[in-house]
Amino acid sequence: METALTKTPEKSSIPENAPEAVVAVFSVSDPDSGDNGRMVCSIQNGLPFLLKPTFKNFYTLVTERPLDRESNAEYNITITVSDLGTPRLTTQHTITVQVSDIND
């Protein structure tokens, strides 16, 4: 499997208190046919981020709620891309999000 993930820079800065801020927009591709070429993307649970499919193989990573720099100044988000073939092949990419301080 050769899966390509095209995304924004691996480090991103988001201001705290920003509602549903866009962290990254990316596409995935796999030259295989059939289920081997169909892919699903996910991120780990427990983070204040959502992975939204936009169209075809494009996804947008957004904040689920406003972030608080005092609680957590940085997040490492692992994007997992798997094909639907048998056996299922998987690749992972990490994006680091730094939360910038806004004076309260």
N, C-alpha and C positions, 0 to 999 in steps of 0.2 A: 504494500500500500504506500502510495506517495500522496500524503495529504498536505496541502499548502494552506497556511493561515496568513492572510494579509490583514494587518491591523495597524492601529496608530502606535506611536512609540511605546516601548516597554515600561516607561515611567510616565505617570500622569499626575498632575496636581489639581485637586478639586477644592474649592473654598468650602469651609464648614458652613452649615445652615443652607446650602444650595439644595432646593427640592428637585428631585429627579434629574440630577446633572449627568450629562453624557460623559462617560469615561473613555469608551472606545467604540469604534464602528469597524467591523471586519467581515471578511468573507472567507469561506472555506471551499476547497475544491479537491476532488479526487478523480483522476482520469479513468478509473475503473467503471465498468458497466454493471447494470442490475443492482442488487443489494450491496455489492462491494463498493459501488459508487455513491450510495445514499448515506448521508451522515447525520449524526445528532451531536449537538454541543451542550455542555453543561458546565456549571461552576460549583464549587463546594458549598454545602449548606452552612447556615449560621453566620453568613456575612450580610451586611446591609446593601447588597447589590442584586440586581436582576439582569438576566440575560434574555433579551427580547428578540425573537426572530422578526426580521422586517420583511424580506421577500427572498424567494428562492434560497440561496445559500448565504445571505447576509444577516448579520446579527448586530445588535446594539447593546452594549453593556452600560447600564445606568445605575445611579444610586437609588435604593429603595425608599430612602427617607433622608432628611438632612443629617449630615455627619457632625460629630463633635470632636474637635481636635484634642480637647483635654481628656477625652475618654480613649481615643486611639488616633495617633498621629500618622499611621501608615498601615496599609493593607496589602497583602500579597494574594492576588486572585489567580487561581489556576483554572485555565480554560481547558476542558477535556473534550477532544474531538474523537468520535468513534464512528467507524463505518458499520453497516448492518449486515456485513457478510459473515460467513462461518468459516473459520473462526473470526470473531470480531477483532479488528485491529484498532489500536488507540494511540493517540499522540497527545501531548500536553504542552501548553504554553503558559507562562506566568507574566502577569502585568502587576507592577507595583504602583499603588495609588497613594500619594502623599496628600494629607489633608492640610490645607493652608489655614492659618489662623485669621479670623475676622474679629476685630475688637468688639467685645460685648458692651 
